[in-house]
Amino acid sequence: MVDVTLRRARRRERAARQQMASAARMYTGLGWPVCQGAHLPRATSGARGSGRACSCDRIGCPAPGAHPVSPAWQLQATADPAVAGRWWSATPEASVILVTGRVFDVLDVPAGAGLEALGQMARAGTPPGPVAMSADDRALFFVASRGAPAAADEWWSCHLDCVPDDMTETAGLRWHCRDSYVLAPPSRHGNDVATRWIRGPAGRPLPDAVRLLEYLADASGEGTP
């Protein structure tokens, strides 16, 4: 019985590793930049409290399995499927990190507000684009990035601000743009729960961020920004 359980666990682990590589190929096929993330060590996956919480060397890692491996992740991020394939062949257990502020931004709100906003959009006939649910119970709305504005002062960074100057802040909203990233499905977070798509990216254009902000602000009880 022990041998059967061990074989099943190994099969699940192999399948999870293949999922990471497949996901990385899919994202780069969309032109989305990725980099490798830390992962939950085998000793802790499904058994919290035993061993290290994260594959990184940081004691008390605040985001186990949900951050880039390399401090040079912004330079290393790639949308080349061949490069991503080599990375995940070498380290198949690595989480997939999606780098924001290049092709897409991410509006990140509490799950309840996100689901309420999705309902409002459905009733209004507004397509929301790709939406994921993170392992820490937040809804991730993928929107078109501001790209490369003509004026340099139109850039803003998540290291400085997470809301543009001309927008009213919305309770619980995080705007992942330049210098930021999100954990991509089906990567697993420190609580061993996988991030998942509730509206996958295939065939769904990235919507305008400001259009979605109206719904997200209303769902958060803050009014229209």
TORPA-4810 file (N, C-alpha, C, O; in nm, 3 decimals):
<nodes>
NODE_1_0.083_-0.121_0.000_0.000_0.000_0.000_0.086_0.126_0.000_0.055_0.224_-0.066_M
NODE_2_0.197_0.120_0.077_0.289_0.234_0.082_0.349_0.259_-0.055_0.362_0.373_-0.098_V
NODE_3_0.387_0.149_-0.125_0.446_0.163_-0.259_0.347_0.225_-0.356_0.385_0.309_-0.438_D
NODE_4_0.221_0.185_-0.348_0.119_0.240_-0.437_0.101_0.389_-0.412_0.091_0.468_-0.506_V
NODE_5_0.097_0.427_-0.285_0.082_0.569_-0.249_0.202_0.649_-0.299_0.185_0.760_-0.349_T
NODE_6_0.321_0.594_-0.285_0.441_0.663_-0.330_0.441_0.680_-0.481_0.478_0.786_-0.532_L
NODE_7_0.400_0.576_-0.554_0.395_0.586_-0.700_0.295_0.692_-0.745_0.320_0.768_-0.838_R
NODE_8_0.181_0.696_-0.676_0.081_0.797_-0.710_0.133_0.937_-0.684_0.111_1.029_-0.764_R
NODE_9_0.203_0.954_-0.573_0.260_1.085_-0.541_0.362_1.127_-0.646_0.367_1.243_-0.684_A
NODE_10_0.443_1.033_-0.691_0.543_1.063_-0.794_0.478_1.098_-0.926_0.524_1.188_-0.997_R
NODE_11_0.369_1.027_-0.960_0.298_1.059_-1.084_0.239_1.199_-1.077_0.244_1.274_-1.174_R
NODE_12_0.181_1.235_-0.962_0.126_1.370_-0.945_0.235_1.475_-0.957_0.214_1.582_-1.016_R
NODE_13_0.351_1.445_-0.903_0.462_1.541_-0.909_0.510_1.560_-1.052_0.537_1.672_-1.095_E
NODE_14_0.521_1.449_-1.127_0.562_1.460_-1.268_0.461_1.540_-1.348_0.497_1.624_-1.431_R
NODE_15_0.332_1.514_-1.322_0.226_1.587_-1.394_0.233_1.736_-1.362_0.214_1.819_-1.450_A
NODE_16_0.260_1.770_-1.235_0.268_1.911_-1.196_0.384_1.979_-1.266_0.373_2.094_-1.309_A
NODE_17_0.497_1.910_-1.277_0.613_1.967_-1.346_0.584_1.989_-1.493_0.621_2.092_-1.550_R
NODE_18_0.517_1.893_-1.556_0.481_1.908_-1.697_0.385_2.025_-1.716_0.390_2.095_-1.817_Q
NODE_19_0.297_2.047_-1.619_0.204_2.159_-1.626_0.278_2.292_-1.631_0.242_2.381_-1.707_Q
NODE_20_0.383_2.306_-1.549_0.459_2.431_-1.545_0.521_2.460_-1.682_0.511_2.572_-1.733_M
NODE_21_0.583_2.359_-1.742_0.646_2.377_-1.872_0.542_2.409_-1.979_0.564_2.496_-2.063_A
NODE_22_0.430_2.340_-1.976_0.324_2.365_-2.074_0.268_2.506_-2.059_0.242_2.573_-2.159_S
NODE_23_0.251_2.549_-1.935_0.199_2.684_-1.910_0.296_2.789_-1.961_0.254_2.886_-2.024_A
NODE_24_0.425_2.771_-1.934_0.525_2.868_-1.980_0.525_2.877_-2.132_0.534_2.987_-2.188_A
NODE_25_0.513_2.764_-2.200_0.509_2.765_-2.347_0.383_2.837_-2.396_0.389_2.913_-2.493_R
NODE_26_0.272_2.814_-2.329_0.147_2.878_-2.370_0.156_3.029_-2.356_0.114_3.102_-2.446_M
NODE_27_0.209_3.077_-2.243_0.218_3.221_-2.221_0.312_3.288_-2.321_0.281_3.393_-2.376_Y
NODE_28_0.427_3.227_-2.344_0.521_3.286_-2.441_0.463_3.281_-2.582_0.493_3.367_-2.665_T
NODE_29_0.381_3.179_-2.609_0.315_3.174_-2.739_0.218_3.289_-2.759_0.190_3.327_-2.873_G
NODE_30_0.167_3.345_-2.649_0.082_3.464_-2.656_0.163_3.593_-2.666_0.107_3.701_-2.684_L
NODE_31_0.295_3.580_-2.653_0.380_3.699_-2.650_0.395_3.758_-2.512_0.443_3.871_-2.498_G
NODE_32_0.354_3.685_-2.408_0.361_3.733_-2.271_0.498_3.699_-2.211_0.539_3.583_-2.217_W
NODE_33_0.568_3.794_-2.154_0.699_3.766_-2.095_0.688_3.690_-1.963_0.604_3.720_-1.878_P
NODE_34_0.774_3.590_-1.948_0.775_3.507_-1.828_0.915_3.502_-1.770_1.014_3.530_-1.838_V
NODE_35_0.923_3.466_-1.643_1.050_3.430_-1.582_1.021_3.319_-1.482_0.906_3.294_-1.446_C
NODE_36_1.127_3.252_-1.437_1.107_3.142_-1.344_1.092_3.192_-1.201_1.157_3.288_-1.159_Q
NODE_37_1.003_3.125_-1.129_0.979_3.160_-0.990_1.025_3.051_-0.896_1.054_2.939_-0.937_G
NODE_38_1.032_3.086_-0.769_1.060_2.987_-0.666_0.945_2.887_-0.660_0.840_2.909_-0.721_A
NODE_39_0.963_2.780_-0.588_0.858_2.679_-0.578_0.852_2.624_-0.436_0.941_2.647_-0.355_H
NODE_40_0.746_2.551_-0.410_0.731_2.487_-0.280_0.816_2.360_-0.278_0.797_2.273_-0.363_L
NODE_41_0.908_2.347_-0.185_0.988_2.225_-0.178_0.900_2.103_-0.158_0.792_2.112_-0.099_P
NODE_42_0.946_1.991_-0.208_0.868_1.868_-0.196_0.834_1.837_-0.051_0.727_1.785_-0.021_R
NODE_43_0.926_1.868_0.038_0.904_1.836_0.180_0.789_1.914_0.240_0.728_1.871_0.337_A
NODE_44_0.758_2.033_0.181_0.653_2.116_0.239_0.524_2.110_0.159_0.418_2.143_0.212_T
NODE_45_0.532_2.069_0.030_0.412_2.066_-0.052_0.313_1.965_0.004_0.341_1.845_0.008_S
NODE_46_0.198_2.014_0.048_0.098_1.927_0.107_0.124_1.895_0.252_0.047_1.823_0.315_G
NODE_47_0.236_1.949_0.307_0.268_1.920_0.447_0.333_2.042_0.507_0.453_2.042_0.534_A
NODE_48_0.256_2.145_0.528_0.309_2.271_0.578_0.373_2.252_0.714_0.326_2.173_0.796_R
NODE_49_0.481_2.325_0.736_0.547_2.320_0.864_0.667_2.228_0.867_0.742_2.231_0.965_G
NODE_50_0.689_2.145_0.765_0.803_2.057_0.762_0.905_2.112_0.664_0.875_2.129_0.546_S
NODE_51_1.027_2.140_0.712_1.131_2.192_0.626_1.108_2.337_0.590_1.034_2.409_0.657_G
NODE_52_1.175_2.380_0.482_1.162_2.518_0.438_1.026_2.542_0.373_0.966_2.452_0.315_R
NODE_53_0.979_2.664_0.383_0.850_2.698_0.323_0.865_2.728_0.175_0.767_2.717_0.100_A
NODE_54_0.985_2.764_0.130_1.008_2.805_-0.010_1.143_2.752_-0.055_1.232_2.727_0.027_C
NODE_55_1.157_2.733_-0.186_1.283_2.683_-0.240_1.396_2.785_-0.232_1.512_2.749_-0.249_S
NODE_56_1.364_2.913_-0.207_1.469_3.014_-0.194_1.541_2.997_-0.060_1.495_2.922_0.026_C
NODE_57_1.651_3.067_-0.042_1.731_3.054_0.079_1.688_3.152_0.188_1.749_3.155_0.295_D
NODE_58_1.586_3.230_0.163_1.546_3.332_0.259_1.470_3.270_0.377_1.371_3.199_0.358_R
NODE_59_1.516_3.297_0.496_1.448_3.249_0.615_1.321_3.331_0.636_1.324_3.454_0.636_I
NODE_60_1.209_3.262_0.654_1.083_3.333_0.671_1.035_3.401_0.545_0.981_3.511_0.551_G
NODE_61_1.055_3.338_0.429_1.013_3.397_0.301_0.867_3.442_0.310_0.780_3.363_0.344_C
NODE_62_0.838_3.570_0.278_0.701_3.620_0.291_0.607_3.575_0.180_0.486_3.590_0.192_P
NODE_63_0.662_3.521_0.071_0.579_3.479_-0.042_0.630_3.346_-0.097_0.681_3.342_-0.209_A
NODE_64_0.618_3.238_-0.021_0.672_3.109_-0.064_0.617_3.065_-0.200_0.495_3.056_-0.219_P
NODE_65_0.708_3.038_-0.293_0.668_2.991_-0.425_0.607_3.095_-0.516_0.558_3.062_-0.623_G
NODE_66_0.610_3.223_-0.475_0.537_3.325_-0.551_0.625_3.445_-0.584_0.574_3.558_-0.592_A
NODE_67_0.754_3.425_-0.603_0.844_3.535_-0.639_0.950_3.484_-0.735_0.977_3.363_-0.738_H
NODE_68_1.011_3.572_-0.815_1.114_3.528_-0.909_1.234_3.467_-0.836_1.264_3.501_-0.722_P
NODE_69_1.300_3.376_-0.906_1.420_3.314_-0.852_1.536_3.412_-0.852_1.611_3.422_-0.755_V
NODE_70_1.551_3.484_-0.962_1.668_3.569_-0.981_1.637_3.715_-0.951_1.529_3.763_-0.986_S
NODE_71_1.730_3.787_-0.886_1.711_3.932_-0.867_1.715_4.008_-0.999_1.674_4.124_-1.005_P
NODE_72_1.765_3.944_-1.105_1.771_4.007_-1.238_1.652_3.966_-1.325_1.663_3.961_-1.447_A
NODE_73_1.539_3.937_-1.261_1.425_3.884_-1.335_1.375_3.978_-1.442_1.325_3.932_-1.545_W
NODE_74_1.385_4.110_-1.421_1.336_4.204_-1.522_1.418_4.197_-1.651_1.364_4.214_-1.761_Q
NODE_75_1.546_4.172_-1.637_1.633_4.160_-1.754_1.618_4.023_-1.819_1.630_4.010_-1.941_L
NODE_76_1.593_3.921_-1.739_1.588_3.785_-1.791_1.453_3.746_-1.851_1.445_3.652_-1.929_Q
NODE_77_1.348_3.817_-1.815_1.214_3.781_-1.862_1.211_3.770_-2.014_1.269_3.852_-2.085_A
NODE_78_1.143_3.668_-2.063_1.143_3.642_-2.208_1.004_3.603_-2.255_0.925_3.546_-2.180_T
NODE_79_0.976_3.633_-2.382_0.856_3.586_-2.449_0.894_3.488_-2.559_0.813_3.459_-2.648_A
NODE_80_1.017_3.436_-2.555_1.067_3.341_-2.653_1.035_3.199_-2.606_1.090_3.156_-2.505_D
NODE_81_0.947_3.125_-2.677_0.912_2.990_-2.632_1.032_2.897_-2.622_1.035_2.810_-2.535_P
NODE_82_1.131_2.913_-2.709_1.249_2.826_-2.705_1.329_2.847_-2.577_1.374_2.751_-2.514_A
NODE_83_1.346_2.973_-2.539_1.419_3.004_-2.416_1.343_2.950_-2.295_1.401_2.888_-2.207_V
NODE_84_1.211_2.975_-2.291_1.130_2.925_-2.181_1.135_2.773_-2.174_1.139_2.716_-2.065_A
NODE_85_1.136_2.708_-2.289_1.144_2.563_-2.291_1.272_2.512_-2.228_1.271_2.413_-2.155_G
NODE_86_1.383_2.580_-2.257_1.512_2.539_-2.197_1.510_2.559_-2.046_1.559_2.475_-1.971_R
NODE_87_1.453_2.672_-2.002_1.448_2.699_-1.858_1.372_2.590_-1.784_1.421_2.537_-1.684_W
NODE_88_1.252_2.557_-1.832_1.171_2.460_-1.758_1.214_2.317_-1.781_1.175_2.228_-1.705_W
NODE_89_1.294_2.291_-1.884_1.356_2.159_-1.898_1.462_2.140_-1.790_1.478_2.031_-1.735_S
NODE_90_1.533_2.250_-1.761_1.639_2.243_-1.660_1.581_2.245_-1.518_1.633_2.178_-1.429_A
NODE_91_1.473_2.323_-1.497_1.413_2.335_-1.363_1.262_2.321_-1.376_1.190_2.421_-1.369_T
NODE_92_1.214_2.199_-1.395_1.071_2.180_-1.425_0.976_2.214_-1.312_0.857_2.237_-1.334_P
NODE_93_1.028_2.218_-1.189_0.941_2.247_-1.076_0.919_2.396_-1.052_0.836_2.433_-0.970_E
NODE_94_0.994_2.482_-1.123_0.985_2.626_-1.102_0.845_2.680_-1.130_0.779_2.637_-1.225_A
NODE_95_0.800_2.772_-1.048_0.674_2.841_-1.074_0.689_2.929_-1.198_0.800_2.959_-1.241_S
NODE_96_0.575_2.969_-1.255_0.576_3.058_-1.370_0.535_3.198_-1.323_0.429_3.217_-1.265_V
NODE_97_0.622_3.294_-1.349_0.597_3.433_-1.314_0.566_3.511_-1.442_0.641_3.501_-1.539_I
NODE_98_0.458_3.587_-1.443_0.424_3.673_-1.557_0.464_3.817_-1.524_0.424_3.872_-1.421_L
NODE_99_0.544_3.875_-1.612_0.597_4.010_-1.590_0.501_4.112_-1.648_0.465_4.105_-1.766_V
NODE_100_0.459_4.207_-1.566_0.359_4.306_-1.607_0.425_4.434_-1.658_0.546_4.456_-1.642_T
NODE_101_0.342_4.519_-1.720_0.389_4.649_-1.765_0.455_4.649_-1.902_0.511_4.750_-1.943_G
NODE_102_0.450_4.539_-1.972_0.509_4.531_-2.106_0.400_4.503_-2.210_0.376_4.585_-2.299_R
NODE_103_0.335_4.389_-2.198_0.224_4.355_-2.286_0.092_4.381_-2.214_-0.005_4.427_-2.275_V
NODE_104_0.088_4.352_-2.088_-0.035_4.363_-2.009_-0.003_4.417_-1.870_0.109_4.405_-1.821_F
NODE_105_-0.104_4.476_-1.807_-0.103_4.508_-1.665_-0.203_4.414_-1.598_-0.279_4.344_-1.666_D
NODE_106_-0.203_4.413_-1.466_-0.300_4.331_-1.392_-0.363_4.416_-1.282_-0.293_4.476_-1.201_V
NODE_107_-0.495_4.421_-1.282_-0.572_4.484_-1.174_-0.608_4.373_-1.076_-0.676_4.277_-1.111_L
NODE_108_-0.563_4.388_-0.954_-0.567_4.283_-0.853_-0.656_4.329_-0.738_-0.623_4.425_-0.668_D
NODE_109_-0.770_4.261_-0.718_-0.867_4.301_-0.616_-0.908_4.180_-0.532_-0.889_4.067_-0.576_V
NODE_110_-0.965_4.201_-0.413_-1.017_4.088_-0.335_-1.117_4.008_-0.418_-1.190_4.062_-0.500_P
NODE_111_-1.119_3.877_-0.394_-1.200_3.787_-0.476_-1.346_3.827_-0.479_-1.409_3.823_-0.585_A
NODE_112_-1.402_3.865_-0.365_-1.544_3.902_-0.361_-1.575_4.019_-0.452_-1.674_4.016_-0.525_G
NODE_113_-1.490_4.122_-0.446_-1.511_4.239_-0.532_-1.493_4.201_-0.679_-1.566_4.251_-0.766_A
NODE_114_-1.397_4.114_-0.706_-1.375_4.072_-0.844_-1.492_3.996_-0.902_-1.532_4.020_-1.016_G
NODE_115_-1.548_3.905_-0.825_-1.664_3.829_-0.873_-1.786_3.918_-0.891_-1.863_3.901_-0.986_L
NODE_116_-1.803_4.014_-0.800_-1.914_4.109_-0.813_-1.897_4.192_-0.940_-1.993_4.216_-1.013_E
NODE_117_-1.773_4.236_-0.967_-1.746_4.315_-1.087_-1.772_4.232_-1.213_-1.825_4.284_-1.312_A
NODE_118_-1.736_4.104_-1.211_-1.763_4.017_-1.326_-1.912_4.007_-1.352_-1.956_4.008_-1.467_L
NODE_119_-1.991_3.998_-1.246_-2.136_3.995_-1.263_-2.188_4.123_-1.325_-2.275_4.119_-1.412_G
NODE_120_-2.137_4.237_-1.279_-2.179_4.366_-1.334_-2.141_4.376_-1.483_-2.220_4.425_-1.564_Q
NODE_121_-2.023_4.330_-1.517_-1.980_4.335_-1.657_-2.066_4.246_-1.745_-2.102_4.283_-1.857_M
NODE_122_-2.101_4.129_-1.693_-2.186_4.038_-1.770_-2.322_4.102_-1.797_-2.374_4.093_-1.908_A
NODE_123_-2.379_4.166_-1.697_-2.510_4.230_-1.715_-2.503_4.349_-1.810_-2.599_4.380_-1.880_R
NODE_124_-2.386_4.416_-1.813_-2.370_4.532_-1.900_-2.320_4.495_-2.039_-2.312_4.580_-2.128_A
NODE_125_-2.285_4.367_-2.058_-2.231_4.325_-2.187_-2.089_4.371_-2.212_-2.048_4.387_-2.327_G
NODE_126_-2.014_4.393_-2.105_-1.875_4.438_-2.116_-1.782_4.318_-2.101_-1.780_4.256_-1.995_T
NODE_127_-1.704_4.283_-2.204_-1.612_4.169_-2.191_-1.494_4.203_-2.101_-1.427_4.303_-2.124_P
NODE_128_-1.468_4.122_-1.998_-1.361_4.155_-1.905_-1.223_4.111_-1.949_-1.124_4.159_-1.893_P
NODE_129_-1.211_4.024_-2.046_-1.079_3.972_-2.082_-1.039_3.860_-1.987_-1.123_3.809_-1.913_G
NODE_130_-0.910_3.821_-1.988_-0.864_3.711_-1.901_-0.874_3.749_-1.753_-0.844_3.862_-1.715_P
NODE_131_-0.917_3.653_-1.671_-0.927_3.673_-1.527_-0.879_3.546_-1.457_-0.921_3.435_-1.491_V
NODE_132_-0.792_3.564_-1.360_-0.742_3.451_-1.280_-0.778_3.473_-1.134_-0.806_3.585_-1.091_A
NODE_133_-0.778_3.363_-1.057_-0.799_3.370_-0.913_-0.670_3.324_-0.847_-0.624_3.212_-0.871_M
NODE_134_-0.611_3.409_-0.764_-0.484_3.376_-0.702_-0.504_3.285_-0.582_-0.616_3.269_-0.532_S
NODE_135_-0.394_3.225_-0.538_-0.400_3.133_-0.425_-0.431_3.204_-0.294_-0.475_3.141_-0.198_A
NODE_136_-0.409_3.337_-0.290_-0.441_3.411_-0.167_-0.575_3.483_-0.179_-0.597_3.587_-0.115_D
NODE_137_-0.665_3.427_-0.262_-0.804_3.470_-0.269_-0.818_3.612_-0.321_-0.887_3.696_-0.262_D
NODE_138_-0.752_3.639_-0.434_-0.766_3.767_-0.501_-0.793_3.742_-0.650_-0.743_3.645_-0.707_R
NODE_139_-0.871_3.830_-0.711_-0.903_3.820_-0.853_-0.806_3.906_-0.932_-0.782_4.022_-0.898_A
NODE_140_-0.750_3.848_-1.039_-0.650_3.916_-1.122_-0.710_3.943_-1.260_-0.736_3.850_-1.336_L
NODE_141_-0.733_4.070_-1.291_-0.789_4.110_-1.420_-0.675_4.155_-1.511_-0.607_4.253_-1.481_F
NODE_142_-0.655_4.083_-1.620_-0.548_4.116_-1.715_-0.600_4.219_-1.814_-0.703_4.198_-1.879_F
NODE_143_-0.529_4.330_-1.826_-0.572_4.442_-1.910_-0.456_4.487_-1.998_-0.341_4.452_-1.973_V
NODE_144_-0.488_4.563_-2.101_-0.384_4.613_-2.190_-0.292_4.707_-2.113_-0.337_4.792_-2.036_A
NODE_145_-0.162_4.691_-2.135_-0.064_4.777_-2.070_-0.068_4.916_-2.132_-0.114_4.934_-2.245_S
NODE_146_-0.021_5.014_-2.057_-0.005_5.147_-2.112_0.102_5.149_-2.221_0.113_5.246_-2.296_R
NODE_147_0.180_5.043_-2.229_0.281_5.034_-2.334_0.393_5.133_-2.315_0.445_5.148_-2.205_G
NODE_148_0.430_5.200_-2.422_0.539_5.298_-2.419_0.483_5.435_-2.451_0.481_5.473_-2.568_A
NODE_149_0.438_5.511_-2.350_0.380_5.643_-2.377_0.479_5.736_-2.445_0.600_5.723_-2.428_P
NODE_150_0.426_5.829_-2.521_0.512_5.924_-2.592_0.591_6.010_-2.495_0.708_6.041_-2.521_A
NODE_151_0.529_6.049_-2.384_0.596_6.133_-2.285_0.651_6.046_-2.172_0.579_5.964_-2.115_A
NODE_152_0.778_6.066_-2.140_0.841_5.984_-2.037_0.773_5.998_-1.903_0.772_5.903_-1.824_A
NODE_153_0.715_6.115_-1.873_0.654_6.134_-1.742_0.518_6.066_-1.731_0.454_6.070_-1.625_D
NODE_154_0.472_6.003_-1.842_0.348_5.927_-1.833_0.372_5.785_-1.782_0.276_5.713_-1.752_E
NODE_155_0.499_5.744_-1.770_0.530_5.615_-1.711_0.503_5.621_-1.562_0.520_5.726_-1.500_W
NODE_156_0.462_5.512_-1.503_0.466_5.503_-1.358_0.505_5.360_-1.323_0.488_5.269_-1.405_W
NODE_157_0.557_5.340_-1.205_0.614_5.213_-1.165_0.551_5.166_-1.036_0.516_5.246_-0.950_S
NODE_158_0.536_5.033_-1.023_0.484_4.978_-0.898_0.583_4.995_-0.784_0.548_4.973_-0.668_C
NODE_159_0.706_5.034_-0.814_0.800_5.065_-0.707_0.775_5.205_-0.651_0.824_5.239_-0.544_H
NODE_160_0.698_5.285_-0.725_0.673_5.423_-0.684_0.526_5.444_-0.652_0.491_5.486_-0.542_L
NODE_161_0.441_5.414_-0.747_0.296_5.426_-0.730_0.230_5.304_-0.791_0.284_5.244_-0.884_D
NODE_162_0.115_5.267_-0.741_0.040_5.159_-0.803_-0.093_5.207_-0.859_-0.177_5.126_-0.899_C
NODE_163_-0.112_5.336_-0.863_-0.230_5.395_-0.926_-0.183_5.519_-1.001_-0.107_5.598_-0.945_V
NODE_164_-0.224_5.538_-1.126_-0.186_5.659_-1.200_-0.231_5.785_-1.126_-0.326_5.781_-1.049_P
NODE_165_-0.161_5.894_-1.151_-0.191_6.020_-1.081_-0.332_6.069_-1.104_-0.391_6.135_-1.018_D
NODE_166_-0.388_6.037_-1.223_-0.521_6.090_-1.255_-0.634_5.996_-1.214_-0.748_6.014_-1.257_D
NODE_167_-0.604_5.897_-1.129_-0.706_5.803_-1.083_-0.722_5.812_-0.932_-0.625_5.829_-0.859_M
NODE_168_-0.847_5.801_-0.887_-0.875_5.796_-0.744_-0.845_5.655_-0.694_-0.882_5.557_-0.759_T
NODE_169_-0.779_5.643_-0.580_-0.746_5.512_-0.527_-0.873_5.437_-0.490_-0.970_5.495_-0.441_E
NODE_170_-0.870_5.305_-0.515_-0.983_5.218_-0.484_-0.941_5.121_-0.376_-0.833_5.062_-0.383_T
NODE_171_-1.025_5.103_-0.274_-0.990_5.018_-0.161_-0.957_4.877_-0.208_-1.034_4.815_-0.281_A
NODE_172_-0.843_4.826_-0.165_-0.804_4.688_-0.194_-0.746_4.667_-0.332_-0.707_4.555_-0.364_G
NODE_173_-0.738_4.771_-0.416_-0.688_4.755_-0.552_-0.535_4.761_-0.556_-0.474_4.850_-0.497_L
NODE_174_-0.476_4.666_-0.627_-0.334_4.672_-0.659_-0.324_4.674_-0.811_-0.384_4.592_-0.880_R
NODE_175_-0.247_4.768_-0.863_-0.229_4.779_-1.008_-0.086_4.734_-1.038_0.009_4.807_-1.012_W
NODE_176_-0.073_4.614_-1.094_0.058_4.561_-1.131_0.094_4.612_-1.270_0.033_4.574_-1.370_H
NODE_177_0.193_4.698_-1.276_0.233_4.756_-1.403_0.384_4.739_-1.419_0.438_4.631_-1.394_C
NODE_178_0.451_4.845_-1.459_0.595_4.838_-1.478_0.662_4.802_-1.345_0.622_4.850_-1.239_R
NODE_179_0.766_4.716_-1.352_0.844_4.672_-1.236_0.768_4.579_-1.143_0.805_4.565_-1.026_D
NODE_180_0.662_4.515_-1.192_0.587_4.423_-1.108_0.563_4.292_-1.183_0.602_4.275_-1.298_S
NODE_181_0.498_4.199_-1.113_0.472_4.067_-1.170_0.359_4.002_-1.092_0.322_4.048_-0.984_Y
NODE_182_0.304_3.893_-1.149_0.204_3.812_-1.079_0.240_3.665_-1.099_0.306_3.628_-1.195_V
NODE_183_0.194_3.583_-1.006_0.212_3.439_-1.016_0.110_3.383_-1.114_-0.009_3.412_-1.104_L
NODE_184_0.157_3.304_-1.210_0.071_3.257_-1.318_0.010_3.121_-1.286_0.077_3.037_-1.224_A
NODE_185_-0.113_3.096_-1.327_-0.168_2.960_-1.318_-0.083_2.865_-1.402_-0.036_2.904_-1.509_P
NODE_186_-0.061_2.741_-1.358_-0.117_2.676_-1.238_-0.017_2.671_-1.122_-0.016_2.575_-1.045_P
NODE_187_0.068_2.773_-1.109_0.168_2.775_-1.002_0.099_2.774_-0.865_-0.014_2.819_-0.850_S
NODE_188_0.171_2.720_-0.768_0.117_2.704_-0.633_0.185_2.801_-0.536_0.305_2.827_-0.546_R
NODE_189_0.105_2.852_-0.443_0.152_2.951_-0.347_0.188_2.881_-0.216_0.178_2.759_-0.205_H
NODE_190_0.231_2.960_-0.117_0.276_2.906_0.010_0.173_2.824_0.085_0.210_2.742_0.169_G
NODE_191_0.044_2.844_0.057_-0.058_2.761_0.122_-0.089_2.636_0.041_-0.186_2.566_0.069_N
NODE_192_-0.005_2.609_-0.061_-0.016_2.490_-0.146_-0.145_2.488_-0.227_-0.196_2.381_-0.260_D
NODE_193_-0.198_2.605_-0.258_-0.316_2.618_-0.343_-0.272_2.677_-0.476_-0.191_2.770_-0.479_V
NODE_194_-0.325_2.625_-0.584_-0.284_2.670_-0.717_-0.361_2.795_-0.759_-0.481_2.807_-0.735_A
NODE_195_-0.289_2.888_-0.822_-0.354_2.997_-0.893_-0.424_2.937_-1.014_-0.370_2.847_-1.078_T
NODE_196_-0.545_2.986_-1.048_-0.621_2.922_-1.156_-0.691_3.027_-1.241_-0.721_3.137_-1.195_R
NODE_197_-0.716_2.990_-1.366_-0.792_3.077_-1.455_-0.941_3.055_-1.432_-0.986_2.941_-1.420_W
NODE_198_-1.017_3.163_-1.426_-1.162_3.151_-1.433_-1.212_3.201_-1.569_-1.324_3.171_-1.609_I
NODE_199_-1.128_3.277_-1.638_-1.148_3.314_-1.779_-1.009_3.312_-1.844_-0.932_3.407_-1.830_R
NODE_200_-0.979_3.203_-1.914_-0.846_3.186_-1.971_-0.812_3.289_-2.077_-0.901_3.355_-2.131_G
NODE_201_-0.682_3.305_-2.107_-0.640_3.412_-2.199_-0.660_3.381_-2.347_-0.663_3.473_-2.429_P
NODE_202_-0.673_3.254_-2.383_-0.683_3.218_-2.525_-0.807_3.281_-2.588_-0.919_3.259_-2.542_A
NODE_203_-0.786_3.358_-2.695_-0.897_3.417_-2.769_-0.966_3.532_-2.700_-1.071_3.576_-2.746_G
NODE_204_-0.908_3.584_-2.591_-0.970_3.696_-2.520_-0.878_3.817_-2.528_-0.772_3.818_-2.467_R
NODE_205_-0.918_3.921_-2.602_-0.836_4.042_-2.611_-0.823_4.109_-2.475_-0.911_4.097_-2.390_P
NODE_206_-0.712_4.179_-2.455_-0.690_4.252_-2.332_-0.771_4.381_-2.334_-0.755_4.461_-2.425_L
NODE_207_-0.858_4.402_-2.236_-0.943_4.523_-2.236_-0.868_4.645_-2.183_-0.756_4.634_-2.133_P
NODE_208_-0.931_4.759_-2.197_-0.876_4.884_-2.145_-0.889_4.886_-1.993_-0.995_4.856_-1.938_D
NODE_209_-0.780_4.922_-1.925_-0.778_4.919_-1.779_-0.879_5.017_-1.718_-0.948_4.982_-1.622_A
NODE_210_-0.887_5.137_-1.772_-0.975_5.239_-1.714_-1.121_5.195_-1.722_-1.200_5.223_-1.632_V
NODE_211_-1.158_5.128_-1.830_-1.296_5.078_-1.845_-1.329_4.980_-1.733_-1.437_4.985_-1.676_R
NODE_212_-1.235_4.889_-1.703_-1.260_4.791_-1.598_-1.257_4.853_-1.459_-1.326_4.805_-1.368_L
NODE_213_-1.178_4.958_-1.443_-1.170_5.023_-1.312_-1.306_5.074_-1.265_-1.334_5.074_-1.145_L
NODE_214_-1.390_5.116_-1.358_-1.522_5.164_-1.321_-1.601_5.055_-1.248_-1.666_5.081_-1.147_E
NODE_215_-1.593_4.933_-1.300_-1.665_4.822_-1.238_-1.598_4.778_-1.108_-1.667_4.749_-1.009_Y
NODE_216_-1.467_4.772_-1.106_-1.396_4.725_-0.988_-1.415_4.823_-0.872_-1.430_4.782_-0.757_L
NODE_217_-1.413_4.953_-0.903_-1.435_5.053_-0.798_-1.577_5.043_-0.743_-1.598_5.053_-0.623_A
NODE_218_-1.673_5.024_-0.832_-1.812_5.013_-0.787_-1.831_4.888_-0.702_-1.900_4.893_-0.599_D
NODE_219_-1.771_4.776_-0.744_-1.784_4.651_-0.669_-1.715_4.660_-0.533_-1.754_4.591_-0.439_A
NODE_220_-1.613_4.745_-0.524_-1.543_4.763_-0.398_-1.610_4.864_-0.306_-1.565_4.889_-0.195_S
NODE_221_-1.721_4.922_-0.356_-1.795_5.018_-0.275_-1.734_5.155_-0.270_-1.758_5.231_-0.176_G
NODE_222_-1.653_5.189_-0.373_-1.583_5.317_-0.371_-1.636_5.415_-0.473_-1.588_5.528_-0.479_E
NODE_223_-1.733_5.374_-0.553_-1.782_5.464_-0.657_-1.692_5.457_-0.778_-1.596_5.380_-0.779_G
NODE_224_-1.720_5.534_-0.880_-1.644_5.533_-1.004_-1.522_5.622_-0.994_-1.534_5.738_-0.953_T
NODE_225_-1.400_5.569_-1.030_-1.279_5.652_-1.022_-1.278_5.758_-1.131_-1.184_5.837_-1.139_P
</nodes>
